[in-house]
Amino acid sequence: GAGVSQTPSNKVTEKGKYVELRCDPISGHTALYWYRQSLGQGPEFLIYFQGTGAADDSGLPNDRFFAVRPEGSVSTLKIQRTERGDSAVYLCASSLGTDRRDTQYFGPGTRLTVL
Amino acid sequence: AQSVTQLDSHVSVSEGTPVLLRCNYSSSYSPSLFWYVQHPNKGLQLLLKYTSAATLVKGINGFEAEFKKSETSFHLTKPSAHMSDAAEYFCVVSEAGGFKTIFGAGTRLFVKA
């Protein structure tokens, strides 16, 4: 079946603007993760959803970042008042269920550039 | 608190020679450990995972890793490198009782002909 998809693949915005990044997980996967990967670094955990609820949002860097998953499937990561330091690749992953040992399947990412 | 240290930022090997990518972890509880690979312009893909069963774990493409609790290590090995193995490799830890996953900084593997 289809893998995890993310849109847009690239987003260029200006400092101070609002952006939304979308993730479509694999059908039937209840767990969904967001990560941020800066150049030359490993992915940094942002938030984890189990169903519709954010089970762990300890990785969100500040209150400009927010994510939702209203129907337990598609998720949107929202960034307000973007800053140049927000420039990175934002990755989404989904996994089958509630076991932390489940394999995470990653999307191709959204490359965000803040000018 | 959990953390992951990948001891080498770059590793270069010749085709046909062994590969060793080193990973040490710190975890308060019994961890799950993973290795992921990221090829240029491609998504992250799971190579293998340790989930408290056998300590020697075999993965895809001939890779394997051994969980050594006494050394808090989970090094990735392959007997014979192939040109297609050139990529970025990430060691990942997920701690019991939570779902926060921590990635290492990555090791870029170069394979010379």
Interface residues (C-beta under 8 A of the other chain):
Chain A: G3 V4 A31 Y33 Y35 G40 Q41 G42 P43 E44 F45 Y48 Q50 A55 D56 S58 G59 L91 A93 R100 R101 T103 Q104 F106 G107 P108 G109
Chain B: S32 Y36 K42 G43 L44 Q45 L46 K49 T51 F90 S94 E95 A96 G98 F99 K100 T101 I102 F103 G104 A105 G106
